[in-house]
Amino acid sequence: MIKFLHVIAIGALVSSAVYAYTIKYETTLATEHLQKLKTKTQRERDAIQVLKAEWQFLNRPDRIQTLADRHLDLQPFQATQVVKPSEIPNRGPKVDAIGRKLEDLGLGLPTETPRSAKASATTPGAMP
């Protein structure tokens, strides 16, 4: 009987050791995976910072002015370019194709819901 209990105790000891090793191994894998994600996140943040720095470098006002002078061929501002709002021609009304088709079919007008005498009499808050 004692040998049987020893065998059971040794089996329990081995199985608990295997279980502890499995948990340790899974924890190690999860830690490595987390570290890789942190490294990748930091790399992406660094790349974003580099892109922001490049964007700021490319959007310097003196650089943009030089490029505008070189490529846009802009003329200096003259007082004759200023007009009054009344001198600007009016645009025609904007009508979309679907609205135009609905009007052609006679469906563009708003519709009214029919009202009956009973409906107005049963309206809550209506005084007789």
Backbone as XML, in Angstrom:
<?xml version="1.0"?>
<chain id="A" units="angstrom">
  <residue number="1" name="MET">
    <atom name="N" x="0.805" y="-1.181" z="0.000"/>
    <atom name="CA" x="0.000" y="0.000" z="0.000"/>
    <atom name="C" x="0.859" y="1.261" z="0.000"/>
  </residue>
  <residue number="2" name="ILE">
    <atom name="N" x="1.964" y="1.238" z="0.749"/>
    <atom name="CA" x="2.835" y="2.407" z="0.833"/>
    <atom name="C" x="3.503" y="2.639" z="-0.514"/>
  </residue>
  <residue number="3" name="LYS">
    <atom name="N" x="3.878" y="1.562" z="-1.235"/>
    <atom name="CA" x="4.498" y="1.730" z="-2.549"/>
    <atom name="C" x="3.514" y="2.388" z="-3.522"/>
  </residue>
  <residue number="4" name="PHE">
    <atom name="N" x="2.259" y="2.047" z="-3.436"/>
    <atom name="CA" x="1.247" y="2.629" z="-4.308"/>
    <atom name="C" x="1.117" y="4.131" z="-4.031"/>
  </residue>
  <residue number="5" name="LEU">
    <atom name="N" x="1.133" y="4.524" z="-2.754"/>
    <atom name="CA" x="1.063" y="5.940" z="-2.402"/>
    <atom name="C" x="2.314" y="6.689" z="-2.863"/>
  </residue>
  <residue number="6" name="HIS">
    <atom name="N" x="3.478" y="6.009" z="-2.794"/>
    <atom name="CA" x="4.708" y="6.630" z="-3.307"/>
    <atom name="C" x="4.610" y="6.873" z="-4.806"/>
  </residue>
  <residue number="7" name="VAL">
    <atom name="N" x="4.074" y="5.911" z="-5.540"/>
    <atom name="CA" x="3.927" y="6.051" z="-6.991"/>
    <atom name="C" x="2.973" y="7.207" z="-7.303"/>
  </residue>
  <residue number="8" name="ILE">
    <atom name="N" x="1.884" y="7.307" z="-6.576"/>
    <atom name="CA" x="0.930" y="8.400" z="-6.794"/>
    <atom name="C" x="1.584" y="9.745" z="-6.452"/>
  </residue>
  <residue number="9" name="ALA">
    <atom name="N" x="2.334" y="9.822" z="-5.381"/>
    <atom name="CA" x="3.000" y="11.063" z="-4.987"/>
    <atom name="C" x="4.034" y="11.475" z="-6.027"/>
  </residue>
  <residue number="10" name="ILE">
    <atom name="N" x="4.812" y="10.509" z="-6.514"/>
    <atom name="CA" x="5.814" y="10.811" z="-7.546"/>
    <atom name="C" x="5.122" y="11.269" z="-8.825"/>
  </residue>
  <residue number="11" name="GLY">
    <atom name="N" x="4.014" y="10.621" z="-9.196"/>
    <atom name="CA" x="3.249" y="11.029" z="-10.387"/>
    <atom name="C" x="2.703" y="12.442" z="-10.234"/>
  </residue>
  <residue number="12" name="ALA">
    <atom name="N" x="2.180" y="12.763" z="-9.051"/>
    <atom name="CA" x="1.668" y="14.108" z="-8.800"/>
    <atom name="C" x="2.795" y="15.126" z="-8.853"/>
  </residue>
  <residue number="13" name="LEU">
    <atom name="N" x="3.961" y="14.759" z="-8.320"/>
    <atom name="CA" x="5.111" y="15.654" z="-8.334"/>
    <atom name="C" x="5.572" y="15.921" z="-9.763"/>
  </residue>
  <residue number="14" name="VAL">
    <atom name="N" x="5.654" y="14.871" z="-10.576"/>
    <atom name="CA" x="6.085" y="15.022" z="-11.976"/>
    <atom name="C" x="5.058" y="15.851" z="-12.750"/>
  </residue>
  <residue number="15" name="SER">
    <atom name="N" x="3.764" y="15.558" z="-12.550"/>
    <atom name="CA" x="2.744" y="16.304" z="-13.289"/>
    <atom name="C" x="2.727" y="17.776" z="-12.865"/>
  </residue>
  <residue number="16" name="SER">
    <atom name="N" x="2.933" y="18.084" z="-11.591"/>
    <atom name="CA" x="2.979" y="19.478" z="-11.161"/>
    <atom name="C" x="4.226" y="20.168" z="-11.705"/>
  </residue>
  <residue number="17" name="ALA">
    <atom name="N" x="5.335" y="19.439" z="-11.832"/>
    <atom name="CA" x="6.554" y="20.018" z="-12.411"/>
    <atom name="C" x="6.329" y="20.335" z="-13.896"/>
  </residue>
  <residue number="18" name="VAL">
    <atom name="N" x="5.674" y="19.417" z="-14.608"/>
    <atom name="CA" x="5.378" y="19.653" z="-16.029"/>
    <atom name="C" x="4.443" y="20.850" z="-16.175"/>
  </residue>
  <residue number="19" name="TYR">
    <atom name="N" x="3.436" y="20.929" z="-15.322"/>
    <atom name="CA" x="2.492" y="22.049" z="-15.363"/>
    <atom name="C" x="3.205" y="23.375" z="-15.083"/>
  </residue>
  <residue number="20" name="ALA">
    <atom name="N" x="4.086" y="23.399" z="-14.084"/>
    <atom name="CA" x="4.833" y="24.618" z="-13.753"/>
    <atom name="C" x="5.756" y="25.013" z="-14.906"/>
  </residue>
  <residue number="21" name="TYR">
    <atom name="N" x="6.403" y="24.022" z="-15.541"/>
    <atom name="CA" x="7.270" y="24.304" z="-16.677"/>
    <atom name="C" x="6.454" y="24.877" z="-17.841"/>
  </residue>
  <residue number="22" name="THR">
    <atom name="N" x="5.262" y="24.325" z="-18.071"/>
    <atom name="CA" x="4.402" y="24.807" z="-19.161"/>
    <atom name="C" x="3.994" y="26.259" z="-18.910"/>
  </residue>
  <residue number="23" name="ILE">
    <atom name="N" x="3.606" y="26.570" z="-17.691"/>
    <atom name="CA" x="3.221" y="27.945" z="-17.364"/>
    <atom name="C" x="4.411" y="28.888" z="-17.534"/>
  </residue>
  <residue number="24" name="LYS">
    <atom name="N" x="5.600" y="28.457" z="-17.096"/>
    <atom name="CA" x="6.795" y="29.293" z="-17.227"/>
    <atom name="C" x="7.123" y="29.523" z="-18.700"/>
  </residue>
  <residue number="25" name="TYR">
    <atom name="N" x="7.011" y="28.474" z="-19.513"/>
    <atom name="CA" x="7.305" y="28.590" z="-20.938"/>
    <atom name="C" x="6.308" y="29.532" z="-21.617"/>
  </residue>
  <residue number="26" name="GLU">
    <atom name="N" x="5.018" y="29.408" z="-21.309"/>
    <atom name="CA" x="4.007" y="30.292" z="-21.902"/>
    <atom name="C" x="4.227" y="31.737" z="-21.469"/>
  </residue>
  <residue number="27" name="THR">
    <atom name="N" x="4.603" y="31.939" z="-20.223"/>
    <atom name="CA" x="4.879" y="33.279" z="-19.729"/>
    <atom name="C" x="6.083" y="33.882" z="-20.439"/>
  </residue>
  <residue number="28" name="THR">
    <atom name="N" x="7.109" y="33.083" z="-20.647"/>
    <atom name="CA" x="8.296" y="33.561" z="-21.360"/>
    <atom name="C" x="7.940" y="33.954" z="-22.795"/>
  </residue>
  <residue number="29" name="LEU">
    <atom name="N" x="7.130" y="33.128" z="-23.460"/>
    <atom name="CA" x="6.715" y="33.458" z="-24.829"/>
    <atom name="C" x="5.891" y="34.740" z="-24.867"/>
  </residue>
  <residue number="30" name="ALA">
    <atom name="N" x="4.967" y="34.884" z="-23.914"/>
    <atom name="CA" x="4.149" y="36.097" z="-23.874"/>
    <atom name="C" x="5.012" y="37.327" z="-23.609"/>
  </residue>
  <residue number="31" name="THR">
    <atom name="N" x="6.010" y="37.205" z="-22.744"/>
    <atom name="CA" x="6.910" y="38.323" z="-22.449"/>
    <atom name="C" x="7.719" y="38.704" z="-23.689"/>
  </residue>
  <residue number="32" name="GLU">
    <atom name="N" x="8.221" y="37.717" z="-24.416"/>
    <atom name="CA" x="8.972" y="38.001" z="-25.641"/>
    <atom name="C" x="8.086" y="38.665" z="-26.680"/>
  </residue>
  <residue number="33" name="HIS">
    <atom name="N" x="6.853" y="38.180" z="-26.807"/>
    <atom name="CA" x="5.917" y="38.771" z="-27.767"/>
    <atom name="C" x="5.623" y="40.227" z="-27.393"/>
  </residue>
  <residue number="34" name="LEU">
    <atom name="N" x="5.421" y="40.493" z="-26.107"/>
    <atom name="CA" x="5.166" y="41.851" z="-25.641"/>
    <atom name="C" x="6.364" y="42.751" z="-25.913"/>
  </residue>
  <residue number="35" name="GLN">
    <atom name="N" x="7.550" y="42.247" z="-25.689"/>
    <atom name="CA" x="8.764" y="43.035" z="-25.940"/>
    <atom name="C" x="8.903" y="43.355" z="-27.425"/>
  </residue>
  <residue number="36" name="LYS">
    <atom name="N" x="8.582" y="42.383" z="-28.288"/>
    <atom name="CA" x="8.632" y="42.647" z="-29.736"/>
    <atom name="C" x="7.628" y="43.722" z="-30.128"/>
  </residue>
  <residue number="37" name="LEU">
    <atom name="N" x="6.426" y="43.660" z="-29.540"/>
    <atom name="CA" x="5.425" y="44.678" z="-29.846"/>
    <atom name="C" x="5.860" y="46.056" z="-29.373"/>
  </residue>
  <residue number="38" name="LYS">
    <atom name="N" x="6.470" y="46.124" z="-28.197"/>
    <atom name="CA" x="6.961" y="47.410" z="-27.694"/>
    <atom name="C" x="8.049" y="47.963" z="-28.601"/>
  </residue>
  <residue number="39" name="THR">
    <atom name="N" x="8.949" y="47.084" z="-29.053"/>
    <atom name="CA" x="10.020" y="47.516" z="-29.949"/>
    <atom name="C" x="9.445" y="48.021" z="-31.271"/>
  </residue>
  <residue number="40" name="LYS">
    <atom name="N" x="8.474" y="47.283" z="-31.798"/>
    <atom name="CA" x="7.856" y="47.684" z="-33.067"/>
    <atom name="C" x="7.107" y="49.010" z="-32.909"/>
  </residue>
  <residue number="41" name="THR">
    <atom name="N" x="6.414" y="49.175" z="-31.795"/>
    <atom name="CA" x="5.701" y="50.423" z="-31.532"/>
    <atom name="C" x="6.670" y="51.591" z="-31.445"/>
  </residue>
  <residue number="42" name="GLN">
    <atom name="N" x="7.782" y="51.398" z="-30.771"/>
    <atom name="CA" x="8.775" y="52.465" z="-30.656"/>
    <atom name="C" x="9.375" y="52.798" z="-32.017"/>
  </residue>
  <residue number="43" name="ARG">
    <atom name="N" x="9.622" y="51.770" z="-32.834"/>
    <atom name="CA" x="10.147" y="52.004" z="-34.178"/>
    <atom name="C" x="9.159" y="52.831" z="-35.005"/>
  </residue>
  <residue number="44" name="GLU">
    <atom name="N" x="7.868" y="52.508" z="-34.890"/>
    <atom name="CA" x="6.855" y="53.252" z="-35.639"/>
    <atom name="C" x="6.773" y="54.701" z="-35.142"/>
  </residue>
  <residue number="45" name="ARG">
    <atom name="N" x="6.854" y="54.895" z="-33.836"/>
    <atom name="CA" x="6.836" y="56.262" z="-33.295"/>
    <atom name="C" x="8.037" y="57.061" z="-33.792"/>
  </residue>
  <residue number="46" name="ASP">
    <atom name="N" x="9.197" y="56.416" z="-33.829"/>
    <atom name="CA" x="10.394" y="57.100" z="-34.340"/>
    <atom name="C" x="10.219" y="57.463" z="-35.816"/>
  </residue>
  <residue number="47" name="ALA">
    <atom name="N" x="9.639" y="56.542" z="-36.583"/>
    <atom name="CA" x="9.416" y="56.813" z="-38.008"/>
    <atom name="C" x="8.440" y="57.972" z="-38.187"/>
  </residue>
  <residue number="48" name="ILE">
    <atom name="N" x="7.417" y="58.036" z="-37.354"/>
    <atom name="CA" x="6.463" y="59.146" z="-37.432"/>
    <atom name="C" x="7.159" y="60.458" z="-37.101"/>
  </residue>
  <residue number="49" name="GLN">
    <atom name="N" x="8.021" y="60.458" z="-36.106"/>
    <atom name="CA" x="8.754" y="61.675" z="-35.757"/>
    <atom name="C" x="9.660" y="62.131" z="-36.899"/>
  </residue>
  <residue number="50" name="VAL">
    <atom name="N" x="10.294" y="61.165" z="-37.573"/>
    <atom name="CA" x="11.143" y="61.505" z="-38.722"/>
    <atom name="C" x="10.304" y="62.125" z="-39.832"/>
  </residue>
  <residue number="51" name="LEU">
    <atom name="N" x="9.122" y="61.530" z="-40.090"/>
    <atom name="CA" x="8.261" y="62.072" z="-41.139"/>
    <atom name="C" x="7.768" y="63.477" z="-40.785"/>
  </residue>
  <residue number="52" name="LYS">
    <atom name="N" x="7.441" y="63.698" z="-39.526"/>
    <atom name="CA" x="7.024" y="65.040" z="-39.112"/>
    <atom name="C" x="8.156" y="66.041" z="-39.285"/>
  </residue>
  <residue number="53" name="ALA">
    <atom name="N" x="9.378" y="65.629" z="-38.952"/>
    <atom name="CA" x="10.526" y="66.522" z="-39.110"/>
    <atom name="C" x="10.763" y="66.829" z="-40.589"/>
  </residue>
  <residue number="54" name="GLU">
    <atom name="N" x="10.647" y="65.827" z="-41.444"/>
    <atom name="CA" x="10.816" y="66.054" z="-42.882"/>
    <atom name="C" x="9.728" y="66.982" z="-43.414"/>
  </residue>
  <residue number="55" name="TRP">
    <atom name="N" x="8.494" y="66.795" z="-42.932"/>
    <atom name="CA" x="7.383" y="67.643" z="-43.370"/>
    <atom name="C" x="7.641" y="69.095" z="-42.971"/>
  </residue>
  <residue number="56" name="GLN">
    <atom name="N" x="8.094" y="69.304" z="-41.747"/>
    <atom name="CA" x="8.399" y="70.663" z="-41.306"/>
    <atom name="C" x="9.552" y="71.252" z="-42.112"/>
  </residue>
  <residue number="57" name="PHE">
    <atom name="N" x="10.535" y="70.428" z="-42.445"/>
    <atom name="CA" x="11.665" y="70.904" z="-43.236"/>
    <atom name="C" x="11.201" y="71.311" z="-44.634"/>
  </residue>
  <residue number="58" name="LEU">
    <atom name="N" x="10.308" y="70.517" z="-45.228"/>
    <atom name="CA" x="9.845" y="70.819" z="-46.582"/>
    <atom name="C" x="8.867" y="71.990" z="-46.617"/>
  </residue>
  <residue number="59" name="ASN">
    <atom name="N" x="8.226" y="72.298" z="-45.514"/>
    <atom name="CA" x="7.247" y="73.384" z="-45.477"/>
    <atom name="C" x="7.809" y="74.681" z="-44.917"/>
  </residue>
  <residue number="60" name="ARG">
    <atom name="N" x="9.103" y="74.844" z="-44.985"/>
    <atom name="CA" x="9.695" y="76.103" z="-44.547"/>
    <atom name="C" x="9.216" y="77.223" z="-45.472"/>
  </residue>
  <residue number="61" name="PRO">
    <atom name="N" x="8.831" y="78.374" z="-44.921"/>
    <atom name="CA" x="8.327" y="79.477" z="-45.756"/>
    <atom name="C" x="9.332" y="79.951" z="-46.797"/>
  </residue>
  <residue number="62" name="ASP">
    <atom name="N" x="10.615" y="80.021" z="-46.437"/>
    <atom name="CA" x="11.604" y="80.482" z="-47.418"/>
    <atom name="C" x="11.735" y="79.499" z="-48.578"/>
  </residue>
  <residue number="63" name="ARG">
    <atom name="N" x="11.650" y="78.207" z="-48.324"/>
    <atom name="CA" x="11.720" y="77.195" z="-49.382"/>
    <atom name="C" x="10.498" y="77.282" z="-50.286"/>
  </residue>
  <residue number="64" name="ILE">
    <atom name="N" x="9.313" y="77.436" z="-49.673"/>
    <atom name="CA" x="8.085" y="77.523" z="-50.466"/>
    <atom name="C" x="8.079" y="78.790" z="-51.303"/>
  </residue>
  <residue number="65" name="GLN">
    <atom name="N" x="8.582" y="79.897" z="-50.748"/>
    <atom name="CA" x="8.655" y="81.144" z="-51.506"/>
    <atom name="C" x="9.593" y="80.987" z="-52.703"/>
  </residue>
  <residue number="66" name="THR">
    <atom name="N" x="10.726" y="80.338" z="-52.499"/>
    <atom name="CA" x="11.666" y="80.112" z="-53.598"/>
    <atom name="C" x="11.030" y="79.263" z="-54.691"/>
  </residue>
  <residue number="67" name="LEU">
    <atom name="N" x="10.343" y="78.204" z="-54.310"/>
    <atom name="CA" x="9.676" y="77.350" z="-55.295"/>
    <atom name="C" x="8.555" y="78.084" z="-56.013"/>
  </residue>
  <residue number="68" name="ALA">
    <atom name="N" x="7.802" y="78.913" z="-55.283"/>
    <atom name="CA" x="6.729" y="79.682" z="-55.913"/>
    <atom name="C" x="7.298" y="80.673" z="-56.915"/>
  </residue>
  <residue number="69" name="ASP">
    <atom name="N" x="8.391" y="81.328" z="-56.556"/>
    <atom name="CA" x="9.018" y="82.275" z="-57.485"/>
    <atom name="C" x="9.528" y="81.564" z="-58.727"/>
  </residue>
  <residue number="70" name="ARG">
    <atom name="N" x="10.070" y="80.382" z="-58.540"/>
    <atom name="CA" x="10.669" y="79.648" z="-59.654"/>
    <atom name="C" x="9.615" y="79.042" z="-60.577"/>
  </residue>
  <residue number="71" name="HIS">
    <atom name="N" x="8.524" y="78.489" z="-60.021"/>
    <atom name="CA" x="7.605" y="77.678" z="-60.833"/>
    <atom name="C" x="6.245" y="78.324" z="-61.112"/>
  </residue>
  <residue number="72" name="LEU">
    <atom name="N" x="5.773" y="79.227" z="-60.274"/>
    <atom name="CA" x="4.417" y="79.735" z="-60.447"/>
    <atom name="C" x="4.335" y="80.975" z="-61.318"/>
  </residue>
  <residue number="73" name="ASP">
    <atom name="N" x="5.404" y="81.680" z="-61.476"/>
    <atom name="CA" x="5.429" y="82.869" z="-62.330"/>
    <atom name="C" x="4.336" y="83.855" z="-61.925"/>
  </residue>
  <residue number="74" name="LEU">
    <atom name="N" x="4.262" y="84.183" z="-60.631"/>
    <atom name="CA" x="3.243" y="85.080" z="-60.112"/>
    <atom name="C" x="3.621" y="86.527" z="-60.374"/>
  </residue>
  <residue number="75" name="GLN">
    <atom name="N" x="2.589" y="87.357" z="-60.589"/>
    <atom name="CA" x="2.792" y="88.784" z="-60.816"/>
    <atom name="C" x="2.511" y="89.524" z="-59.509"/>
  </residue>
  <residue number="76" name="PRO">
    <atom name="N" x="3.105" y="90.684" z="-59.309"/>
    <atom name="CA" x="2.821" y="91.443" z="-58.090"/>
    <atom name="C" x="1.357" y="91.892" z="-58.056"/>
  </residue>
  <residue number="77" name="PHE">
    <atom name="N" x="0.859" y="92.073" z="-56.859"/>
    <atom name="CA" x="-0.529" y="92.481" z="-56.661"/>
    <atom name="C" x="-0.720" y="93.924" z="-57.116"/>
  </residue>
  <residue number="78" name="GLN">
    <atom name="N" x="-1.846" y="94.175" z="-57.810"/>
    <atom name="CA" x="-2.158" y="95.524" z="-58.265"/>
    <atom name="C" x="-3.519" y="95.924" z="-57.703"/>
  </residue>
  <residue number="79" name="ALA">
    <atom name="N" x="-3.712" y="97.212" z="-57.518"/>
    <atom name="CA" x="-4.955" y="97.710" z="-56.939"/>
    <atom name="C" x="-6.146" y="97.483" z="-57.865"/>
  </residue>
  <residue number="80" name="THR">
    <atom name="N" x="-5.878" y="97.327" z="-59.159"/>
    <atom name="CA" x="-6.988" y="97.114" z="-60.106"/>
    <atom name="C" x="-7.571" y="95.715" z="-60.005"/>
  </residue>
  <residue number="81" name="GLN">
    <atom name="N" x="-6.921" y="94.851" z="-59.268"/>
    <atom name="CA" x="-7.425" y="93.483" z="-59.124"/>
    <atom name="C" x="-8.551" y="93.403" z="-58.102"/>
  </residue>
  <residue number="82" name="VAL">
    <atom name="N" x="-8.731" y="94.434" z="-57.298"/>
    <atom name="CA" x="-9.759" y="94.427" z="-56.270"/>
    <atom name="C" x="-11.077" y="94.861" z="-56.896"/>
  </residue>
  <residue number="83" name="VAL">
    <atom name="N" x="-12.122" y="94.083" z="-56.669"/>
    <atom name="CA" x="-13.445" y="94.427" z="-57.200"/>
    <atom name="C" x="-14.445" y="94.447" z="-56.053"/>
  </residue>
  <residue number="84" name="LYS">
    <atom name="N" x="-15.557" y="95.112" z="-56.289"/>
    <atom name="CA" x="-16.634" y="95.143" z="-55.307"/>
    <atom name="C" x="-17.460" y="93.859" z="-55.445"/>
  </residue>
  <residue number="85" name="PRO">
    <atom name="N" x="-18.088" y="93.431" z="-54.369"/>
    <atom name="CA" x="-18.927" y="92.224" z="-54.472"/>
    <atom name="C" x="-20.056" y="92.367" z="-55.483"/>
  </residue>
  <residue number="86" name="SER">
    <atom name="N" x="-20.536" y="93.601" z="-55.704"/>
    <atom name="CA" x="-21.622" y="93.796" z="-56.678"/>
    <atom name="C" x="-21.138" y="93.582" z="-58.113"/>
  </residue>
  <residue number="87" name="GLU">
    <atom name="N" x="-19.832" y="93.669" z="-58.350"/>
    <atom name="CA" x="-19.293" y="93.487" z="-59.698"/>
    <atom name="C" x="-19.067" y="92.021" z="-60.060"/>
  </residue>
  <residue number="88" name="ILE">
    <atom name="N" x="-19.197" y="91.133" z="-59.068"/>
    <atom name="CA" x="-19.001" y="89.708" z="-59.334"/>
    <atom name="C" x="-20.283" y="89.147" z="-59.940"/>
  </residue>
  <residue number="89" name="PRO">
    <atom name="N" x="-20.200" y="88.454" z="-61.071"/>
    <atom name="CA" x="-21.425" y="87.930" z="-61.688"/>
    <atom name="C" x="-22.051" y="86.838" z="-60.815"/>
  </residue>
  <residue number="90" name="ASN">
    <atom name="N" x="-23.381" y="86.810" z="-60.808"/>
    <atom name="CA" x="-24.100" y="85.811" z="-60.031"/>
    <atom name="C" x="-24.102" y="84.472" z="-60.754"/>
  </residue>
  <residue number="91" name="ARG">
    <atom name="N" x="-23.982" y="83.450" z="-59.982"/>
    <atom name="CA" x="-24.087" y="82.113" z="-60.552"/>
    <atom name="C" x="-25.550" y="81.729" z="-60.628"/>
  </residue>
  <residue number="92" name="GLY">
    <atom name="N" x="-25.860" y="80.863" z="-61.552"/>
    <atom name="CA" x="-27.214" y="80.347" z="-61.641"/>
    <atom name="C" x="-27.480" y="79.390" z="-60.488"/>
  </residue>
  <residue number="93" name="PRO">
    <atom name="N" x="-28.733" y="79.093" z="-60.246"/>
    <atom name="CA" x="-29.040" y="78.166" z="-59.148"/>
    <atom name="C" x="-28.488" y="76.783" z="-59.452"/>
  </residue>
  <residue number="94" name="LYS">
    <atom name="N" x="-28.030" y="76.134" z="-58.413"/>
    <atom name="CA" x="-27.508" y="74.781" z="-58.582"/>
    <atom name="C" x="-28.688" y="73.814" z="-58.613"/>
  </residue>
  <residue number="95" name="VAL">
    <atom name="N" x="-28.795" y="73.074" z="-59.695"/>
    <atom name="CA" x="-29.855" y="72.076" z="-59.819"/>
    <atom name="C" x="-29.177" y="70.767" z="-60.192"/>
  </residue>
  <residue number="96" name="ASP">
    <atom name="N" x="-29.451" y="69.758" z="-59.413"/>
    <atom name="CA" x="-28.850" y="68.469" z="-59.729"/>
    <atom name="C" x="-29.704" y="67.734" z="-60.749"/>
  </residue>
  <residue number="97" name="ALA">
    <atom name="N" x="-29.135" y="66.723" z="-61.390"/>
    <atom name="CA" x="-29.810" y="65.993" z="-62.461"/>
    <atom name="C" x="-31.031" y="65.256" z="-61.938"/>
  </residue>
  <residue number="98" name="ILE">
    <atom name="N" x="-30.950" y="64.695" z="-60.747"/>
    <atom name="CA" x="-32.085" y="63.952" z="-60.201"/>
    <atom name="C" x="-33.236" y="64.898" z="-59.902"/>
  </residue>
  <residue number="99" name="GLY">
    <atom name="N" x="-32.930" y="66.063" z="-59.323"/>
    <atom name="CA" x="-33.975" y="67.044" z="-59.046"/>
    <atom name="C" x="-34.652" y="67.524" z="-60.316"/>
  </residue>
  <residue number="100" name="ARG">
    <atom name="N" x="-33.863" y="67.728" z="-61.367"/>
    <atom name="CA" x="-34.416" y="68.158" z="-62.643"/>
    <atom name="C" x="-35.356" y="67.099" z="-63.208"/>
  </residue>
  <residue number="101" name="LYS">
    <atom name="N" x="-34.968" y="65.838" z="-63.123"/>
    <atom name="CA" x="-35.820" y="64.758" z="-63.628"/>
    <atom name="C" x="-37.105" y="64.643" z="-62.821"/>
  </residue>
  <residue number="102" name="LEU">
    <atom name="N" x="-37.001" y="64.811" z="-61.499"/>
    <atom name="CA" x="-38.202" y="64.753" z="-60.667"/>
    <atom name="C" x="-39.156" y="65.900" z="-61.007"/>
  </residue>
  <residue number="103" name="GLU">
    <atom name="N" x="-38.613" y="67.090" z="-61.248"/>
    <atom name="CA" x="-39.461" y="68.210" z="-61.623"/>
    <atom name="C" x="-40.110" y="67.974" z="-62.981"/>
  </residue>
  <residue number="104" name="ASP">
    <atom name="N" x="-39.372" y="67.378" z="-63.925"/>
    <atom name="CA" x="-39.938" y="67.069" z="-65.231"/>
    <atom name="C" x="-41.091" y="66.081" z="-65.120"/>
  </residue>
  <residue number="105" name="LEU">
    <atom name="N" x="-40.999" y="65.152" z="-64.166"/>
    <atom name="CA" x="-42.061" y="64.174" z="-63.957"/>
    <atom name="C" x="-43.193" y="64.715" z="-63.095"/>
  </residue>
  <residue number="106" name="GLY">
    <atom name="N" x="-43.005" y="65.901" z="-62.531"/>
    <atom name="CA" x="-44.020" y="66.486" z="-61.674"/>
    <atom name="C" x="-43.951" y="65.969" z="-60.247"/>
  </residue>
  <residue number="107" name="LEU">
    <atom name="N" x="-42.841" y="65.365" z="-59.872"/>
    <atom name="CA" x="-42.702" y="64.800" z="-58.535"/>
    <atom name="C" x="-41.848" y="65.669" z="-57.627"/>
  </residue>
  <residue number="108" name="GLY">
    <atom name="N" x="-41.444" y="66.800" z="-58.077"/>
    <atom name="CA" x="-40.562" y="67.637" z="-57.280"/>
    <atom name="C" x="-41.271" y="68.505" z="-56.266"/>
  </residue>
  <residue number="109" name="LEU">
    <atom name="N" x="-42.592" y="68.555" z="-56.322"/>
    <atom name="CA" x="-43.324" y="69.409" z="-55.395"/>
    <atom name="C" x="-43.505" y="68.704" z="-54.060"/>
  </residue>
  <residue number="110" name="PRO">
    <atom name="N" x="-43.515" y="69.461" z="-52.973"/>
    <atom name="CA" x="-43.740" y="68.814" z="-51.677"/>
    <atom name="C" x="-45.179" y="68.316" z="-51.569"/>
  </residue>
  <residue number="111" name="THR">
    <atom name="N" x="-45.358" y="67.234" z="-50.855"/>
    <atom name="CA" x="-46.690" y="66.654" z="-50.693"/>
    <atom name="C" x="-47.216" y="66.958" z="-49.304"/>
  </residue>
  <residue number="112" name="GLU">
    <atom name="N" x="-48.544" y="66.972" z="-49.193"/>
    <atom name="CA" x="-49.175" y="67.198" z="-47.905"/>
    <atom name="C" x="-49.869" y="65.924" z="-47.480"/>
  </residue>
  <residue number="113" name="THR">
    <atom name="N" x="-49.855" y="65.666" z="-46.190"/>
    <atom name="CA" x="-50.564" y="64.527" z="-45.654"/>
    <atom name="C" x="-52.021" y="64.929" z="-45.468"/>
  </residue>
  <residue number="114" name="PRO">
    <atom name="N" x="-52.969" y="64.113" z="-45.944"/>
    <atom name="CA" x="-54.382" y="64.484" z="-45.774"/>
    <atom name="C" x="-54.758" y="64.497" z="-44.298"/>
  </residue>
  <residue number="115" name="ARG">
    <atom name="N" x="-55.547" y="65.477" z="-43.928"/>
    <atom name="CA" x="-55.989" y="65.596" z="-42.544"/>
    <atom name="C" x="-57.512" y="65.439" z="-42.521"/>
  </residue>
  <residue number="116" name="SER">
    <atom name="N" x="-57.968" y="64.717" z="-41.555"/>
    <atom name="CA" x="-59.414" y="64.542" z="-41.434"/>
    <atom name="C" x="-59.929" y="65.356" z="-40.253"/>
  </residue>
  <residue number="117" name="ALA">
    <atom name="N" x="-61.227" y="65.520" z="-40.203"/>
    <atom name="CA" x="-61.840" y="66.273" z="-39.109"/>
    <atom name="C" x="-61.705" y="65.514" z="-37.803"/>
  </residue>
  <residue number="118" name="LYS">
    <atom name="N" x="-61.721" y="64.193" z="-37.840"/>
    <atom name="CA" x="-61.586" y="63.380" z="-36.645"/>
    <atom name="C" x="-60.204" y="63.550" z="-36.025"/>
  </residue>
  <residue number="119" name="ALA">
    <atom name="N" x="-59.177" y="63.579" z="-36.839"/>
    <atom name="CA" x="-57.814" y="63.675" z="-36.341"/>
    <atom name="C" x="-57.603" y="64.948" z="-35.546"/>
  </residue>
  <residue number="120" name="SER">
    <atom name="N" x="-58.179" y="66.040" z="-36.006"/>
    <atom name="CA" x="-57.996" y="67.298" z="-35.278"/>
    <atom name="C" x="-58.818" y="67.315" z="-34.006"/>
  </residue>
  <residue number="121" name="ALA">
    <atom name="N" x="-59.942" y="66.560" z="-33.978"/>
    <atom name="CA" x="-60.792" y="66.532" z="-32.797"/>
    <atom name="C" x="-60.179" y="65.680" z="-31.696"/>
  </residue>
  <residue number="122" name="THR">
    <atom name="N" x="-59.395" y="64.664" z="-32.047"/>
    <atom name="CA" x="-58.832" y="63.762" z="-31.047"/>
    <atom name="C" x="-57.406" y="64.129" z="-30.655"/>
  </residue>
  <residue number="123" name="THR">
    <atom name="N" x="-56.930" y="65.227" z="-31.125"/>
    <atom name="CA" x="-55.578" y="65.633" z="-30.802"/>
    <atom name="C" x="-55.520" y="65.989" z="-29.319"/>
  </residue>
  <residue number="124" name="PRO">
    <atom name="N" x="-54.560" y="65.371" z="-28.584"/>
    <atom name="CA" x="-54.470" y="65.727" z="-27.173"/>
    <atom name="C" x="-54.059" y="67.180" z="-27.023"/>
  </residue>
  <residue number="125" name="GLY">
    <atom name="N" x="-54.654" y="67.868" z="-26.178"/>
    <atom name="CA" x="-54.337" y="69.277" z="-25.965"/>
    <atom name="C" x="-55.216" y="70.197" z="-26.770"/>
  </residue>
  <residue number="126" name="ALA">
    <atom name="N" x="-56.014" y="69.619" z="-27.678"/>
    <atom name="CA" x="-56.932" y="70.448" z="-28.460"/>
    <atom name="C" x="-58.170" y="70.734" z="-27.618"/>
  </residue>
  <residue number="127" name="MET">
    <atom name="N" x="-58.566" y="71.955" z="-27.576"/>
    <atom name="CA" x="-59.737" y="72.338" z="-26.801"/>
    <atom name="C" x="-60.964" y="72.309" z="-27.688"/>
  </residue>
  <residue number="128" name="PRO">
    <atom name="N" x="-62.105" y="71.757" z="-27.221"/>
    <atom name="CA" x="-63.324" y="71.745" z="-28.045"/>
    <atom name="C" x="-63.991" y="73.084" z="-28.106"/>
  </residue>
</chain>
